[in-house]
Amino acid sequence: MFVVQCKDKPGHGPVRAENRAAHLEHLKAHLDRVVLAGPIQSEDRQSMLGSVLVLDFAERAELDAFLAADPYARAGLFESVTVLPFKKVLP
């Protein structure tokens, strides 16, 4: 598994909104790989700042292809993407 943290570019809220439906369809088409996924919010919960995903891929190359195909990535939403190996312990 891998944990992925994506940080949105400042001022790209409209890009996120325009591509949200396609992004969700991309995730739904691969639900067998999605452990969890959701947005990172501002302190006041009024803005989306990025995304966190825990994804179950055996190989990093498969994960990279999945991430590159995400409509958010294709639209240039992210300022940065951090990927780290992840080991689920609980529950």
C-alpha positions in Angstrom: 0.0 0.0 0.0 0.9 3.6 -0.4 -0.2 6.9 1.1 -0.5 9.8 -1.3 -0.8 13.4 -0.3 -1.6 15.9 -3.0 -1.4 19.6 -2.3 -3.5 21.9 -4.6 -2.0 24.9 -6.3 -3.2 28.1 -4.6 -6.3 29.6 -6.3 -7.1 26.4 -8.1 -10.5 25.8 -6.4 -12.3 26.2 -9.8 -10.0 23.5 -11.3 -10.9 21.1 -8.5 -14.6 21.8 -8.9 -14.6 21.4 -12.7 -12.9 18.1 -12.5 -14.4 16.6 -9.4 -17.0 14.4 -11.1 -14.4 12.9 -13.4 -12.0 12.4 -10.5 -14.6 10.5 -8.5 -15.4 8.3 -11.5 -11.7 7.5 -11.8 -11.6 6.5 -8.2 -14.8 4.5 -8.4 -13.5 2.6 -11.5 -10.7 1.4 -9.2 -12.4 0.9 -5.9 -10.6 -2.4 -5.5 -7.4 -0.3 -5.1 -8.8 2.5 -2.9 -8.5 1.9 0.8 -9.6 5.5 1.6 -9.7 8.8 -0.2 -10.8 12.3 0.6 -10.0 16.0 0.6 -7.8 18.0 3.0 -9.8 21.0 4.2 -8.9 24.4 5.5 -9.3 25.0 9.3 -12.7 26.5 8.7 -13.7 23.6 6.4 -14.7 26.1 3.7 -11.9 25.3 1.2 -10.3 22.2 -0.2 -6.5 22.3 0.1 -5.6 18.9 -1.4 -6.2 15.2 -1.2 -5.1 12.2 0.8 -5.4 8.7 -0.6 -4.4 5.3 0.7 -4.1 3.0 -2.3 -3.4 -0.7 -2.6 -0.9 -1.3 -5.4 1.8 -3.9 -5.5 4.2 -1.9 -7.7 5.1 1.8 -7.6 4.9 1.9 -11.5 1.2 0.8 -11.4 0.5 3.5 -8.8 2.3 6.2 -10.8 0.2 5.3 -13.9 -3.0 5.4 -11.8 -2.1 8.8 -10.4 -1.1 10.2 -13.8 -4.5 9.2 -15.2 -6.4 11.0 -12.5 -8.4 14.0 -14.0 -7.1 16.2 -11.2 -3.5 15.5 -12.2 -4.3 15.9 -15.9 -5.9 19.3 -15.2 -2.8 20.5 -13.4 -4.5 20.9 -10.0 -1.6 19.8 -7.8 1.3 21.9 -6.6 3.0 18.8 -5.1 2.3 15.0 -4.7 4.1 13.0 -2.0 4.0 9.2 -2.2 5.2 7.0 0.7 4.9 3.2 1.3 2.2 2.5 3.9 1.6 -0.4 6.2 -1.8 -0.7 7.8 -1.6 -1.9 11.4 -5.1 -1.0 12.9 -7.9 -1.8 12.8 
